[in-house]
Amino acid sequence: MPWPADHASNEHLPLAGIKVLDCSRVLAGPFASQILGDLGADVIKVEQRETGDPVRQLGPPFVGDSAAYFLATNRNRRSMVADFTSDADRSVIAELAAEADVLIENFLPHQAAAFGFDELRDALPGLVWISVRPARTGGPLASQPAFDLLAQARSGIMAVTGSVGGPPTKVGAPIADVLAGLYAAVAALAGLQATGRRGDRFHAEVPLLESAITGLVNQTQNVLVTGHEPQRLGNDHPSIAPYGPVACSDGPLLLAVGTERQYRALLGVLDDATLRSDPRFATNGDRVEHRDALAQVLDGIFGSATRAQWMELLGRAGIPSAPINTVAEALSDPQVRDHGLLVDATYDGQPVRIVGSPITINGAVLPLRRMPPALGADDAAIRRGIEE
């Protein structure tokens, strides 16, 4: 049977002709398939009949019947519905899987077994199979339900996030899910390369917990090297100073002095005798050790002018700095607003703006080929295509 034709395909995109069956839901799996869809893959999303992907209801806010959350992770795909406990619908999924290049699922192990996905994977050795799991198979957490917040807590991300002396704090976006989704997309691309070259079986497991831990990068490595537990530093960096907010006359400015060359340039801009002569600020190691004293001196200097005035001076000297924007301010920044990241479209009869892919290829923004679909919007056409 043929894979149902994709009438929104774009042959110029790098993954044109790649067929992805997305049986995942919520965030990490759909985020991975969205990346593949942005790059040109034909993605068919299989959702539970009647209820659909739970993220459709994770509002407010809503656009029509769908939560804004759903719009963030489900563009460039078609939607069909199935009952994963039904033999007839599982047969349809199996027919699609036999024609697909990649299958993505994020069931708990016992669910995957109950729905027949283990047997399906074994029956299709040429299919790139991506399993997003709570934690790596073989460990005590592998079968326990997991969410982004739990992964942030268990991984240590919350332990290093928050104000000095304050409680552990989650990151303000589902960073563990996003990391797992990125890893899942990378694994899928690796699988396409490997199966195309060697014809080997390819089953990649992407665990949420372990993905979150890798996101700690320098923090985990510091612990492994020193054995010392990192402390919450607010917006400061554990290994670099000055690398955090300074208080200007009209609010905070983020200063990111990452090298000694940049620090010398900063000294030239500020022209402060204390900074030049105080041995506590001579090297980056000294500045990290005496970060509080350094912050006090810098706040005294930066408080004499506005953020815009300082950013002008710092920019001329090649010293990285940035305003601490609200989300709305970030979306209104000319760099973001005017260069293709935000896409104007229509959803459920309403005008809506969504965030698109950050990737450009040969200078071109990746196109929005399909808006996130209504539940089962393509179900009849897909089933007809299977029967042809």
N, C-alpha and C positions, 0 to 999 in steps of 0.2 A: 504494500500500500504506500502511496506517496505521502510525504510530509505536507500538510496543508499549505498552499502557496501563501507567501507573505507579499501582499500588494503594496506594502510601504517600504520595501527593501531599497537599499542604495548600494549599487555595485561598486561604488568608489570607496566605500568604507572598508577598513582592513579586515573585519570579521564577516563581511558579506558572504552569505552562503553557509555560515556556521549555524547549526540548529541547537537551541538550548531549551531543555524542558525544566522549568523551575517549579519544583514541588515544595518549596520552602515558604515560610511565612514570617511575619513581623519585620525584622530589620536586617540581620547580617546576611542571610541568604538572598533576599530580594535586592539588597544593596549590591551584592556581587553580580547578580544577573543583570541589574541595571547598568553596571559598568560594561558588561559584555554587549548589552543591547545598544548602549551609546556608541560602541565601536563597530556596530553594524550587524551583530548577530540577530537572528530571528528568535525571539524569546516567547515561548508559550508558558503562561503562568497557570498552574492548576490549583484551584482553590476549593476548599470544602464547600460542597453544595449547601445552600441555604444561608450559612453564616459567613462564608468567605474568609479572607485573611483577617485575623483579629485586629490588625492595625487600621482597617477601614473604620473601626468604631472608636479609635483612641483619640477622641476629641472631648471638648471643643479645642480649637475651632473646627468648623466643617465648611466644605465647599459642596453645596448640594447634599448628597447623602454620604459623602466620604470625608473622613477626617483629613485635615491638612497634612497630618503625618503620613498618610497613605500616598499623597502626591509627591512626597519627598523621595520615595524609594521605589517607585513603580512605573516610571515612564518607559517608553520604547519596548512594549510587550503587548501580547494579546492575552485575554483571560478566558479560561474555560472552567467549568465546575465539575466536580466529581465527588462521589462518596467513597472515601478511601477504604471503607469496610465492605463495599459492594463488589462482588466478583465481576459483574458486568463492567463497572467503571474501572476496576483495576485492569481488566483486559484492554480497555481503551488506552489507559496509561502505558501499559506494556507495549502496545502497538506504536505509540508515539516514541517511547524510549528506544525501540528498535531502530527508529529512523533518526534519532537525535545524535548529536556529537557530544553533548555535555548534559548531564543531569545534576541538579543541585537540590539537596534536601536537608532539612534540619530537624528531623524527628528524633525524639529520644530513642535509645537503642531498642527498648521493648516495643515502641510504636512502629519503628521500621520493620521489626520482625513480624508484628501482628498484621501489618498492611501488605506483607509480601515483598517488601523492598529488598531484603537480603537475598531472596531467591532470584529476584529480577536482576540484581547486580551480578550475581554469579552466572546468569544466563546470557549476559551481554558483555563479554570480555573486551570488546572494542570500544565501549562507551566510557568516556571520561566521567567518573562519578565523584562528586564532591559532597562530603558529609560534614555539615557544621554541627559540632557537638558541644555539650556543656563543658566537658573536660576530656583529656586524652583517654582513650580506651585502655583499660587495664588498671586504672586508678580508682580510688574509692568514690570519686565524685562523678564518674563518667555517666552514671545513670540517673543522677539527680537533676531535677529541673533547674534551669539557670536563666537569669536575666542580666541585662547590662549592669544594673545597680549591684546585684550580688557579686558579679565579676569584679566590679570596681572595688568593692569592699574586700573580697578575699585576695585579690591580687596585690594589694598594697597601694593602689593608686590613691585611695582615699586617705591613707596614712600620711602621704606626702603633700596632700592638697588642703589648703586652708591657711588661716592666719597664724602667726606665731602665737603659741599658747592657746590657740583655739581648738575646737573639736575637728576630727577628721571630716572632710567635705568631699562630696562627689564632684566630678567635673560636670559642668553645666550642659553637656551634650552626651549622647550615648556612645562614648569613645570606645568602649570595649566592643560593642557591636560593630562599629565602623571599622575598627582594626580587623576583626574577624572577617568582615565582608571583603575588605581589601585583600587579605590573605587568600580568601576563597577565590576571588577573581584571578589572582596571580597563579594559584594552583590550577585553575581551569585552563589558563593559557599555557602553563607548563605541560599539562596533560595533553592538550591539542598538539603541541610540538612533539611530545614523546610518542604518542600513539601514531602520529603521522609518520614518524621516522622509523619506529621499530615494531609497531603493531602490538605493543605490550599492554597487558591489563593495567589500568590506572585508577586507583581508588585513593583519593586524598581526603584525609580527615583534618578539619580545621577546628580546634577546640577554643571555645570562648575564653576560658580562664587563662590558658597558656598564651593566647594572643594578647590578652590584656597585660600579662606580665612582661611580654617583650616590649610593650609600649612604654615601660618605665626606663628602658635603655640605660642611660648613665646612672640612674638611681640604683638599679639592681646590681650593676657592675661595681659601684662604689661599696655596696654592702659585701659583695663577694670578696673584694680586695681587702677591706678594712675590718669587717665584722661589726662596724658601727651602724646603728640604726639612724637613717636620715630623719631630720626634723622638719616640721612644716615651717616654711619660710615665707608664706604669703606669696608675693609676686617676685621675690628675690630668687637668684640662681644659687644652687648649693656650691658651685665651683668657680663662679665668675663674679667679679664686682669691679665697677658698678654695672649691674645688669638687672634693672627693675625700675620702679617708678621714682620720679623726683617731683617735688612740689613746686609748680610754677605759680604765678600770681593768680591765674584763673583756673587752676586745677592740675591734676597729675599728668605727667608726660612719661612715656616709657622710654628709658635709655638702655641701649644694648651695646655696651663697649666690650666686644668679644676678644680683642687682641691688644697687645702692648702698643702697637702702632696706633690703634684707634685711641688708646688712653692718652698717648702723647699728643695726639691731635686735639683731644678734649682739653688737655692742659693749655694748649695754645688758644682755644676759644675762650676758656674761662678766665685765664690769666690771673690765677689766685696763688698767692705766695704760700699759703698753708698747704695746699695740695702739692705744690712743687717741692716743698722742703720737708714735710712731715714723713719720717721713716716708716710710719704705720701704713703709708699708701705707696710705698716704693715699687712693689711688685704686685702681681695679681694675688699671690698667696697672702701677702701682707694685707691687701685690701679685703680679701675674704675673711681673714681673721678679725679685722677691725671694721666690719661692714657697718655697724651701728654708728661709729664715729664718722665714717665716711659719708653715710647718709645724712647725718646732721649738717656737715659742712656743705654738701651738695644742695640740700634743701635751702640753706641760707643764701646760696648763690642764685639758684634757679628761681627763687621767690621774687627776684627783682624784675622779672619780665614775664610776658605771656607765653603760652605754649607755641603759638604761631611764630613769635619772635625768635624763640629758641630753636624751633625746627628749621627756620631759615638759616640761622648761623651754623647749626649742626650739619645740615644738609650740604652747605658749601664746603665744610671741612671733611665730608665723607664719614660722618659719625652716625650710625644707625639710630633712629628714634621713631616713635609713632605715637599718635594720640590713642588714648584708651577709649575706643568707640563703644557706643551701644550697638546692638545688632542692627537697628534701623539706620544708624549712622554709617555702619560698615556697608550696608546695602546701598546707601546713597553716595558712597565714595565714587568719584568719577572713574577711578580705575576699575571698580566693580560694575558700576551702573552702565558705563558706556562702551564696554568691550566684550559683550556677548555672553557673560555668565548668566545674566537674568533674561528669561525668555517670556515674552507675552503670548498668551494662548487663551483658549476657551475650555472650560470644563463644566459639564452639566449645564450648558447654556449660559454660564457666567464667565465674564472676563477674569483671568487669573494670571498672575506672574509666578513663575517657578524658577528655582535655581537649576541650571543645567550642568553639564560636565565641565570641569576645569581644563580638560585636555583640548589642545588644538593640534591638528595634523597638517603639516605643510602650510601653517599659517591660518588654516580654516577651522572655525568653531564646529564641533560635532553637532549635527542637526537633530532637532526634535522631530522624530518620525511619527511617534504616536504619543498622545497624552496617556497618563495612567488610565486604564480601562475601567468601565463600570463592571460590576461583578457579573461574570459570565457573558460579557458583551460579545465575545467571539465564539461562544460555545457551539452554536448551531453550525456556523461556517467551518469550524475545525472538525466537527464530527462528520459533516458532509465530505470534507476533504479526505478524511480517513477512509471513507467508504468508496471513494472514486478509484 
